[in-house]
Amino acid sequence: MNLIARAFWLSRPGQGEIRDVHLPEPGDGEVLVRSLYSGVSRGTETLVFRGGVPKSQHAAMRAPFQEGDFPAPVKYGYLSVGVVEAGAEDLVGRTVFCLYPHQTRYVVPASAVTVVPDTVPAERAVLAGTVETAVNALWDAAPLVGDRIAVVGGGMVGCSVAALLARFPGVRVQLVDADPGRAGIAEALGVGFALPADALGKCDLVVHASATEQGLARALELLTAEGTVLELSWYGDRQVALPLGEAFHSRRLVIRSSQVGTVSPARRSSRSYADRLALALDLLADPALDALVTGESAFEELPDVLPRLASGEIPALCHRVRYADTA
């Protein structure tokens, strides 16, 4: 087999290109996947695109099938959905999700793909990686019935968390964002919405995902005494100042980090990475999550689209990449 695929590479910070890739024939225990869709997670991928991954985090930030090294040249991405064309017989013809960069076809171990349930359209399955982050965050946060909760930051991760919290019984959930345009997404997800100045306080839990210093400060202000901020933001190489004077200590507030790179300690003894991803895909049967896909373009347009996503010209949550029929 002499199969040539095409892949998106960051050639240097702020500039991408599409390169040809020669694929090997799948060996024992491997599959050949033809891409249908991939997703650009705007927060993380635009940080990578502008070269903002600090040296200390180069190893921690590597994607499972990344090629090259930060800052560039690098092939980066982790939200791919495709059809298995060859390899393991029980997977041929199945739609699968894989933590793979933006590429038209690829060969990976069969263990690296997860079958997309029949209840989940391939177009929506690109959200699996972000919903998996939300699952892990809520394992860390452990919200309780009746909690008053704010999610500060209506990006892709924040909206995914809000969507899952909307299913919890008796909770008050409010999505807080400086962009009034996020109100429609909050409504589609079944949660309340407020601008930062109007957000409801006395929260038992605030999930912060705005990746801004102002958002984190506001998250602390919204807490009730002994409440917790779960910090999901990734700041890259930026320094963040926090108001840890004032009433921070007297109110016994908590700031806790969460990161999807490891399974939450609350479930580590009973759930694997595969279990967590399979759960995220099952949760994507809810059509309300379609609200998180806010744009789409063809794979060939990525070198033009990524700079516009990074600059904010395209104000996306998840930007979906569509692949032509490469059969």
N, C-alpha and C positions, 0 to 999 in steps of 0.2 A: 504494500500500500504506500503510495506517495501522495499524501493528502496535505494540502496547504490551507491553513486557516489564516485569519486576520485578527490582530489584537491591538487594543489601544494602549499606548505607552506614554508616560510622562517623560518627554525627552530632556527637559530642563524645567525648573520651577516656572510655572505660568505658561508652559507651552507643551501641547501633546501632539501625537501623531499616530497613524495607523501603520502597523508593520506586518509583513508576512511572517508566518510561523509554520515550520515543517513539523507535522505530527507523526509520532511513531505509531505503529500498529499496536492496538491494545493487547497486552499480554494476559497471562492468567490472573484472574482477580481484578481486571481493569475493565473500564467501559469507555466508549467513545460517545460524547454528548454533543448534539447539535443545538446551539443556543436558540431559544425563542425570544427571551427577554432577559435583561439585567436591570439592576436598579442602581442609581447614584445616590448614596446617602450623603446629602449635601454637606452636613457639618464635617464629618471626618474626611470625606474625599476631597472637598475643596481646601481643607487644611493641608492635606498631602499635596494637592495641586500647586499651592502657593509656596511649598517648601517649608512649612511651619512645624514639622515634627522635630522636637529637640533631640540632640545626639543621645542624651541619656535614655531616650525612649525608642530608639531605632529598633532594638530587638523586640521590645514589648509590642510595638505597633505593627510588626510584620503580619500580613494576611497569610492564610494557610497556603495559597499557591502563588504568592508574590514572586516575581522575578526581578532581579536588580536590587539596588539598595537606595535608601533615602540619602539625600533628597531626590536624586535622579541620576541616570535614567532608571525608571522603575515601572513595572506593570502591576497595578494595584486595583483591588476591588474585591467584593465578597457577596454579591447578591445576584446569582445567576440561576436562571430556570431554563431547562432544555429538555430534549427528548433523547433517550439512549438509542443510538443507532447500531452499536455492535458491542460485543463483550458478553458479560454474564447473561445467560439466557433468560433468567427470571426477571431481568430488568429491561431487555430490549423492547422498545416501543412504549416504555413508561415515561411519564413526565416526572422530572426530578428537580430538586433544588440542590445547589452546590455553592460553597463559599469560594467562588472562582472569579477572577477579574473579567473585564469586558473583552470577550473573544468569541469568534463565530463558531468554533468547534474546539474541543479539548479532550484529552485523555487523562483520566484520573482513576485511582483505586475505586472499586465498587463501594467500598466502605465510606467513601467521601461524599456519596450522593444519598439524598433522602427522598423517597417517593412522595410526590405531592398527592394528597387525598383527592378522590374524585369530586368531593364537595367544594374544592378550592380551584378557581380558574387559574391557569398559568399566569395570566396578567397580574393577578393579585399576589401570587406566591413570591414575587420579588421582595415582598415586605417581610418575609420569614426571618431574616437575620435581625431586623430591628425589633420585631415583636418578640424574638428570643431575648433580646436585651431587656425589653420591658418585663418579661416573665422573670428573669433573673433579678431585676430591680425590686419587683414585688415580693420575691422570696426574701430578699434582704430587708425590705421595709416592713413586711408582715403587718399590713393594715388590718384593723379590727372592724367588726360590724358596728355601724353607727359612727365611724370616724368622720371628722371634718378634715378634708384634704384639699390642698391646692397643688396644681402642677404648674410651676413657673417656667415658661418657655414652650411655645407652641410649635417647635420644630418636629422633625420626624420621630425622634425618641420620645419627646414629651407627649405628643399626640398619641403615640402607641401606648404609653403608660396610662393616659387618660381613658383611652378606649377600653382597656382591660379593667380599670377601676370602676367604669360605668356599670360593670356586671356585679359588683359587690353589693350585698344587701344593706340598705339603710345608710349608705355613706352620702355625704355631701361632697361632690367633686366639682371643682372650678378650675378651668384652664385659664391661666393668666399670661397675657402676652401684650407687648407694646403695639402690635399690628392689629387694628380693629378688623382686618380682613380674616383673621383667624376665628372670628365669632361664628361664621358659617360652618367651619370645620367642626368646631365644638358642638354645634347643634346637631350635625350629622352623626357625631359620635355619642350623642346622648348625655353630654355634660354641660355645665354652666360655663359662662365666659365672663371675664372682666379685664379691663385695662389695669395696669399695675396700681394706679392710684385708687381704684375702686374695688380692689380685691377684698373678699371677706377674710377677716382675721380669726383669731382664736383656733387656729388649726392644730390638730393633733400631729399631723404629718404634712410636710411640704416636700414634694419631689422637685428638685431644681435641675433644669435642662436647658437654660438659656445661654450658657457659656459666656455670661457677662458678669462683671463685678457688681453692677447695679442689680441684676436679677438675684444674685446670691444674697445681697444685703436685704433686698425686699423679702426674700424667702424667710430670713430670720425674723423680720418684723411681723410676719403673718402667723408665727407660732404662738400657741398657748404656752403657759409655763410647763417646763419639762418636755416640750415637744421636740420633734426630730426633723431636721432637713436631710434628705437623702440626696447626695450630690452625684448627678449623672454626667455633668458637663465635662468635656475634654478641652482644656485650655491650650494645649500644645506648648509653645514656647513663651506664652504670655504670663506675666506676674499679676496676681490678684490681691487686692487689699480688702480686708474685712473689718467691720466694726465689732471687735471682740471686747470692747470696753462696755460702757453704758450698762445695760441690764443683762448682758449675755450670761454672766456667772450667777447673778442673784436669781435669775429665772431658770437656771440649770438647763440651758438649751444644748442640743446635741447636733453636731454635723457629722454625717457618716458617708463614707464613699461607697460606691458600687461600680463594679466593672465586669463586663461580660466575659473577659478572658478566662475566668475560673467560675465553676458552678458555685452558687451561693453556699456558704457554710451551713445554712439552714437545711439544705437538701443534698449536700455533697455525698453523704453516706448512702443515699437511696436513689439518686438520679445521676445519670451520665450526661455528657454533652449531647449524645444522640437522643436521649429521652427528652431533653429540654427543647431541642430543635423540632422533634416530632410533635411536642405539645404546641409549640408556636404555630406550626402548620395546621394543626387541628383547629386552633383558635381563628385562623384566617378564613374559616367557613362563613364568618359574619360579613355580609356585604357592606356594612357600615365602614369597614376599614378601607374601602375603595377611596374614601375621602382623603387618604394620605398620599395617593398618587396624584400629583398636581401638574404633571406635564409629561410629554413623551416626544421623543425624536428618534430618528434612524441611527443605527450604529455608525454609519459613515459620517454623521454630523458631529460626533463627539469632540473632535479637535476644535470646533467652533463653539460647541455648547458648554464645555467645561469652563472656559474663561468667563462666560456670561453667568454661569451658576456661581462661580467664585466671587464675582463682582457684585452679585445681587441683582443684576439686570433681569435674570430669570429667578423669581422669588419662590423657589420650589421647596416642598417637603421631600418626597421621593420623586426623582425624575426618572421615568422609565425609558429604557433603551430598547428599541424594537429591531429585530434582526430579520433581514430578508430571507426567503427560503433558500437555504444553501444546499439543498438536496441535489 
